[in-house]
């Protein structure tokens, strides 16, 4: 019974770290794009914004999953490692966003939340997932 309770506690702690990282991902995408992201997605039904946010959330989820699975057996170290790799993933996604913005015409944030479908959203979403895959591979 103690094993089950210990497992539930660990799952709750790792889940808490994961949720915080996902919330930070939402804040990051909101900061990088003009307007209120929640309004654009849920009220205006902006598909570009939804794809962009979804890619960031899937990327962070993948990093957190990999970190939980492959980092330290020690609970405390594993928790810190998971949080650290998640934050690193967010920072690298922001850097990649900035690099794409610098290398391409227009203001990337504005393009990505335009109500008209734009191929740049798929490129940026792919970049988010690629960054997450790179961070995840470095963990394992």
C-alpha positions as CSV (number, residue, x, y, z in Angstrom):
1,X,0.0,0.0,0.0
2,X,2.9,2.4,0.7
3,X,4.2,1.8,-2.8
4,X,0.9,2.9,-4.3
5,X,0.7,6.0,-2.1
6,X,4.3,6.8,-2.9
7,X,3.6,6.4,-6.6
8,X,0.5,8.6,-6.4
9,X,2.5,11.3,-4.6
10,X,5.3,11.1,-7.2
11,X,2.7,11.2,-10.1
12,X,1.1,14.3,-8.5
13,X,4.4,16.1,-8.1
14,X,5.5,15.3,-11.6
15,X,2.0,16.2,-12.9
16,X,2.2,19.5,-11.1
17,X,5.6,20.3,-12.7
18,X,4.2,19.3,-16.1
19,X,1.1,21.5,-15.7
20,X,3.2,24.5,-14.6
21,X,5.4,24.0,-17.7
22,X,2.4,23.8,-19.9
23,X,1.1,27.0,-18.4
24,X,4.4,28.6,-19.0
25,X,4.2,27.4,-22.6
26,X,0.9,29.1,-23.0
27,X,2.3,32.3,-21.5
28,X,5.3,32.1,-23.8
29,X,3.2,31.8,-27.0
30,X,0.9,34.6,-25.7
31,X,3.9,36.9,-25.2
32,X,5.4,36.1,-28.6
33,X,2.2,36.8,-30.5
34,X,0.1,40.0,-30.5
35,X,-3.4,40.0,-28.9
36,X,-4.8,37.7,-26.3
37,X,-4.2,34.2,-27.3
38,X,-7.1,32.7,-25.4
39,X,-9.5,35.1,-27.1
40,X,-8.0,34.4,-30.6
41,X,-8.4,30.6,-30.1
42,X,-11.7,30.2,-28.2
43,X,-13.7,33.3,-29.3
44,X,-12.3,34.1,-32.7
45,X,-11.5,30.4,-33.6
46,X,-8.2,31.3,-35.0
47,X,-6.8,28.1,-36.4
48,X,-3.3,29.5,-36.9
49,X,-3.0,30.4,-33.2
50,X,-4.4,27.0,-32.2
51,X,-1.9,25.1,-34.3
52,X,1.0,27.2,-32.9
53,X,-0.1,26.8,-29.3
54,X,-0.8,23.1,-29.8
55,X,2.7,22.5,-31.2
56,X,4.2,24.2,-28.1
57,X,2.1,22.2,-25.7
58,X,2.8,18.9,-27.5
59,X,6.5,19.7,-27.5
60,X,6.6,20.5,-23.8
61,X,4.6,17.4,-23.0
62,X,7.1,15.3,-24.9
63,X,10.0,16.8,-23.1
64,X,8.3,16.3,-19.7
65,X,7.4,12.7,-20.6
66,X,11.0,11.9,-21.6
67,X,12.5,13.6,-18.6
68,X,10.2,11.7,-16.2
69,X,10.9,8.4,-18.0
70,X,14.7,8.7,-18.3
71,X,16.1,11.0,-15.6
72,X,17.3,10.3,-12.1
73,X,15.9,7.5,-10.0
74,X,16.1,9.9,-7.0
75,X,12.7,11.6,-6.7
76,X,14.1,15.1,-5.9
77,X,16.7,15.0,-8.7
78,X,14.1,13.7,-11.2
79,X,11.7,16.5,-10.3
80,X,14.4,19.2,-10.7
81,X,15.6,17.6,-13.9
82,X,12.1,17.5,-15.4
83,X,11.6,21.1,-14.5
84,X,15.0,22.1,-15.9
85,X,14.6,20.3,-19.2
86,X,11.1,21.7,-19.6
87,X,12.3,25.3,-19.0
88,X,15.2,24.7,-21.4
89,X,12.7,23.5,-24.0
90,X,10.7,26.6,-23.6
91,X,13.7,28.9,-23.9
92,X,15.0,27.0,-27.0
93,X,11.5,27.3,-28.6
94,X,11.5,31.0,-28.0
95,X,15.0,31.3,-29.5
96,X,14.0,29.3,-32.5
97,X,10.9,31.5,-32.9
98,X,13.1,34.6,-32.8
99,X,15.6,33.1,-35.3
100,X,12.7,32.3,-37.7
101,X,11.3,35.8,-37.2
102,X,14.7,37.4,-38.0
103,X,15.3,35.2,-41.1
104,X,11.8,35.6,-42.7
105,X,9.9,38.6,-44.0
106,X,7.2,40.3,-41.9
107,X,6.5,40.1,-38.2
108,X,6.2,36.4,-37.4
109,X,4.0,36.8,-34.4
110,X,1.4,38.8,-36.4
111,X,1.5,36.4,-39.3
112,X,0.9,33.4,-37.0
113,X,-2.2,34.8,-35.5
114,X,-3.7,36.2,-38.7
115,X,-7.2,34.7,-39.2
116,X,-6.3,33.7,-42.7
117,X,-4.5,30.3,-43.0
118,X,-0.8,30.8,-43.5
119,X,1.9,28.2,-44.2
120,X,4.3,29.9,-41.7
121,X,2.3,28.5,-38.9
122,X,3.1,24.9,-40.0
123,X,6.8,25.8,-40.3
124,X,6.8,27.4,-36.8
125,X,4.9,24.5,-35.4
126,X,7.3,22.0,-36.9
127,X,10.2,24.0,-35.5
128,X,8.6,23.7,-32.0
129,X,8.3,20.0,-32.3
130,X,11.8,19.6,-33.7
131,X,13.2,21.6,-30.8
132,X,11.3,19.4,-28.4
133,X,12.6,16.3,-30.1
134,X,16.1,17.5,-29.8
135,X,15.8,18.3,-26.1
136,X,14.1,15.0,-25.5
137,X,16.8,13.1,-27.3
138,X,19.4,14.8,-25.2
139,X,17.7,13.4,-22.1
140,X,17.6,9.8,-23.1
